[in-house]
Amino acid sequence: MKQFDFQIGRCIFLRLDYGKDLLEQLSEFLEMEGIEAAHISGIGAVRNAEIGYYDQKMREYVKRRVEGGLEILSLSGNVSLKDGKPFPHIHAVLGRDSEIYAGHLFAAEVFACELFIASLDGDIPVRELDELTGLHLWI
C-alpha cells in the first residue's frame, strides 16, 4: 500500500476547444500551469474516441475506436508525474442511444467538454513501471 497526503490547491473549470484532442489539450494545460498532482472530473460530448481496458493476462491494453458522436456519461481521473511530465490518467463512460463504452480513455475529439480540475499540494505521485502488473503505477 502507498499513501500520498495532499491539501486541495487551486480549483479550475476548464472548457476545452472544439475539434481538438481531449487528452492533448489537458496535458498541455497541466504542463503550462505546472500542475503535477490533481483530481479531474468532466462532462460534455466527444467524437471519434479510443477507449480500452488492460488485459491482465496479456499485459497490454486492448483498444477500441468508436466513431461518431458520444455523450460523456462519466469522466474521472488523476494527474501524477510520468517521465518527468504531468500525466493525466483518465477513465470514461461514453454513450449514445443504447450503446455504452467504458474504460481507459486514450483519445477523443472534443465536441463540447468542461473539466473540473482540483490541483493537489503535497506529495507528488510518480509513475514507474511495476514489474508485477506491467503497468506504470505510483511509487
N, C-alpha and C positions, 0 to 999 in steps of 0.2 A: 504494500500500500504506500502511496506517495501523496503527501498533502502539501498544498500551497495556500498561504494566507494572504488575503487581499483586503483592501479598502476600496470601495467604489470611488472612482475618479470622475472624470468628465462623462456626461451622458449626452449622446448626439443622435439627432434624427438626420438621416442621410437619404436623399432621394437620388436614385441612380439614373443615368442618362439612357434614353430610349435607343434601342438598337445595338448597344454595346454589351459585352460580356459581363455578367454579374460579378463573377469572381475576380476578373481582371480589374474592374473598377474598384472593387472593395480592397484588393491588395494594394493598388496604387494609393488609395486614400489612407490606409493604415500606415504605409511607409512614409507618406508625405507628412502625416500628423505625428509620427513617432509612437504609434500605439503598438505595444508588444504583447499585451495581455488584455483580453476583453471577452465579454459575453455579447452575442449577436442574436437578434431575432428579426423577422421580417414578414411583410405581407406584399401582395401585388400579383403580377402576372408576368409570365415569360413565354418565349417561343424557342423551339428547337433546342431542347435541353439534353444533356448527357448525365445520366444518373446510374448508380450501380451499387453493388454490395461486394463485400470481401469474402471470397471463397476460402474458408479456413483450411480446408484440406489442400487445395492447390496453392494457397498462399499468394493469391493475386486477385485484383479487382475484376469483376465481371461487369462490363459497362453496357448500357443500352441507350441508344439515341432515340429520342422521341420528337418527332416533327410536329410543327403546328403550335397553336396557342394552348397554354396551360395556366390555370389558376394556381397560385401558391397557397396551399391549404395550411401549410406549416413550414417554417424555415427557422432553424436554430443552430447555434454552433458556438465555437470559441476561437480565440486567437492566442497563439503562443509563438515561440521562435522556432524556425526550422532553417538550417543552413544560414543562420545569422540574420534572417529576414522575418517580418511578421507573416504568419501562416494562418489563413482563415480555414478552419475545419468546419464545413457546413453540411448539415443533413437537411433534406427537404421532403415534403409530401406534396406532389403536384397532381392536379386532376383536371378532367373535363368530362362532361356528360357522366357516364358511369365508369370511366377509366381512372384508375389511381396508379401513380408511380411514386415509389418511395425509396430513399436510401441516401448514399453519399452523393453530393452534388459536385460534378466535375466541370460543367459548363452550362450556361443558359443565356440566351439573348434576352435582354430586358425589354419588356413591353411597358410596364409601369411597376416600379419596385421602391418600397420605402423600408429602410432598415433602422432599427434601434440598436445603437452601439453603446454599451456601458464599459468604458475603459476601467481597468483594474490596476491599482497601485499596490506594489508589494513584490513578493517572489515571482519572478518571471519563469514560467514553464518553458523548457527547451525540449524539442522533439529529437530523438535519435533512434536509430534502428534497434528494435528489440528482436534478438535472435529467436526467442521462443515463439513469437507470433508472426514475425516477418513484417510488422507494422512499425511506423515511426511513432513512438509513444513518448510521453513526458518522462524525463529523467529527474 
